[in-house]
Amino acid sequence: MISIDWYLALSAILFCIGIVGVLIRKNAIVIFMCVELMLNAVNLSLVSFSSHYGNVDGQILVFFSLAIAAAEAVVGLAIIIAIFRNNFSVDITQINLLRW
């Protein structure tokens, strides 16, 4: 059986990859995927703690988190598509929605 340390290490690595992707990348779709990667890393740690302690509460929380992530994906992709229709680019350095 794999110990909880390996799951938490994998979760930390995935979360760090997501943070680096959000901070470095300029494409809105890639940033969105990195945010989803960070969310899945947290879900992995929740499931591993839930399995380690023999409690189902963490897995139920992950179920609700995945449902919210699906709704977030729909709204986020709709916003990205709307921005692409106006600017013909998803590069975040070229988006200036708050300027007059």
Buried (B, 14 or more C-beta within 10 A) or exposed (E): EEEBEEBBEBBEEBBEBBBEBBEEBEBBEBBBBBBBBBBBBBBBBBBBBBBEEEEEEBBEBBEEBEEEBEEBBEEBEEEBEEBBEEEEEBEEEEBEEEEE
